[in-house]
Each structure stands twice: as C-alpha cells, then as structure tokens.
Amino acid sequence: MATVNLEQLAGRNVLSHGKSIGRIEEIRAEPDGDDLVVTEYHVGIYAAFERLSASAIGIAVLDVFRLRSRDSVYRIPWDKLDISDPARPRLLCTTEELSGMKGSIEGDKPE
C-alpha cells in the first residue's frame, strides 16, 4: 500500500486525458485500526467551499454568481485516482463514469 503525504495532493489539478477536471479540494478518510484510509477525493469549485466549511455561504455565493453546476464537482473514489505521482494525480476512469457521483456533497440542496 502506498503512503502519500496529503499536503502533496491537496490543491493539485486532477488530469483526465491530459486536461484538468478541477483541483483536489477535500480528501475524505475513515479510521482503519490505528490508520486513516482515504475513501474519496472531492474535486471542483463547490468542493472548495465545502473544504472551507462554509457550505451554506459557499452555495449562496455560487448561486449569486451562477457558478454552481453539477459539472463542476466530482466525488472520486480512492481507487479511481492514480496518485503514484502526487504532483500530477490522474483519473483512472472517464468523467462520464463519475457522473453518478456528482453532487450529493454535504450541504447541497436538491435542484
């Protein structure tokens, strides 16, 4: 199992076929004995507001400027992101495969 310093990943652009789909804004983990194991990565502009713990305010700001879009946030399972080069994390599936994982981030309101 690879060990990567989270500071190396936070804020990095995630690449899909050489193009950025957004920055890693939050990394979710669960306890596993004495360790924490990453379960998913949140990528995109809305995830940035979630990371800053300003979800309600963040949603309002994004709505005012009409920046909130389901296409601008991804929840990427741990096994769908190649972090062997932490400076250039790479998506291991298509963004279409992640479409079922868009939205549903805490604080989100149904459209």
C-alpha positions as CSV (number, residue, x, y, z in Angstrom):
1,M,0.0,0.0,0.0
2,A,1.4,3.4,-1.0
3,T,1.8,6.2,1.5
4,V,1.4,9.7,0.2
5,N,1.6,12.9,2.2
6,L,-1.8,14.6,1.9
7,E,-0.2,18.0,1.6
8,Q,1.3,16.8,-1.7
9,L,-2.2,16.2,-3.1
10,A,-4.4,19.0,-1.7
11,G,-4.9,21.7,-4.3
12,R,-3.5,19.6,-7.2
13,N,-5.2,19.6,-10.5
14,V,-6.7,16.2,-11.4
15,L,-6.0,15.2,-15.0
16,S,-8.2,13.3,-17.3
17,H,-6.8,12.6,-20.8
18,G,-4.3,15.4,-20.2
19,K,-6.9,18.0,-19.2
20,S,-7.7,19.3,-15.8
21,I,-11.2,18.5,-14.4
22,G,-10.6,20.5,-11.2
23,R,-8.4,20.7,-8.1
24,I,-8.5,18.3,-5.2
25,E,-10.3,20.4,-2.5
26,E,-11.1,17.7,0.1
27,I,-9.8,14.3,0.9
28,R,-12.2,12.0,2.9
29,A,-10.8,9.2,5.1
30,E,-12.1,6.6,7.6
31,P,-10.3,5.0,10.5
32,D,-8.9,1.6,9.9
33,G,-7.3,0.5,13.2
34,D,-4.6,3.0,14.0
35,D,-4.5,4.4,10.5
36,L,-6.7,6.5,8.3
37,V,-7.6,5.2,4.9
38,V,-8.7,7.5,2.1
39,T,-12.2,6.8,0.8
40,E,-12.7,9.5,-1.8
41,Y,-11.5,12.8,-3.2
42,H,-13.7,15.8,-3.7
43,V,-12.7,17.8,-6.8
44,G,-14.1,21.1,-8.2
45,I,-15.2,24.6,-7.2
46,Y,-18.1,23.6,-4.9
47,A,-15.8,21.2,-3.1
48,A,-13.6,24.2,-2.3
49,F,-16.4,25.8,-0.3
50,E,-17.1,22.6,1.5
51,R,-13.4,22.3,2.4
52,L,-13.5,25.7,3.9
53,S,-16.5,24.7,6.0
54,A,-18.6,27.4,4.5
55,S,-21.1,25.2,2.6
56,A,-24.2,27.3,3.2
57,I,-22.4,30.6,2.5
58,G,-20.5,28.9,-0.4
59,I,-23.7,27.7,-2.0
60,A,-25.2,31.2,-1.8
61,V,-22.1,32.8,-3.3
62,L,-22.0,30.3,-6.1
63,D,-25.7,30.8,-6.8
64,V,-25.5,34.6,-6.8
65,F,-22.7,34.4,-9.5
66,R,-24.4,31.4,-11.2
67,L,-21.3,29.4,-10.9
68,R,-22.8,26.3,-9.2
69,S,-23.0,23.4,-11.6
70,R,-23.2,19.7,-11.1
71,D,-20.4,19.5,-13.8
72,S,-18.0,21.4,-11.5
73,V,-17.9,18.9,-8.7
74,Y,-16.8,15.3,-8.6
75,R,-16.6,12.7,-5.8
76,I,-13.8,10.4,-6.9
77,P,-13.5,7.0,-5.1
78,W,-10.0,6.3,-3.9
79,D,-9.4,3.6,-6.4
80,K,-10.3,5.8,-9.4
81,L,-7.4,8.2,-8.9
82,D,-3.8,7.4,-9.7
83,I,-1.6,9.2,-7.1
84,S,1.6,7.5,-7.9
85,D,2.9,10.9,-9.0
86,P,1.3,13.2,-6.3
87,A,2.2,16.3,-8.3
88,R,0.0,15.0,-11.2
89,P,-2.9,13.0,-10.0
90,R,-4.7,11.2,-12.8
91,L,-8.2,10.0,-13.2
92,L,-8.4,6.3,-14.0
93,C,-11.9,6.3,-15.5
94,T,-13.8,8.7,-17.6
95,T,-15.7,11.7,-16.2
96,E,-18.9,10.1,-17.5
97,E,-18.3,7.2,-15.2
98,L,-18.2,9.7,-12.3
99,S,-21.4,11.3,-13.3
100,G,-23.4,9.3,-10.8
101,M,-21.1,10.6,-8.1
102,K,-21.6,14.3,-8.9
103,G,-23.5,16.4,-6.3
104,S,-24.6,14.7,-3.1
105,I,-21.9,16.6,-1.2
106,E,-22.9,17.7,2.3
107,G,-24.8,21.0,2.4
108,D,-26.0,20.6,-1.2
109,K,-29.6,21.4,-1.8
110,P,-31.7,19.4,-4.3
111,E,-32.3,21.3,-7.6
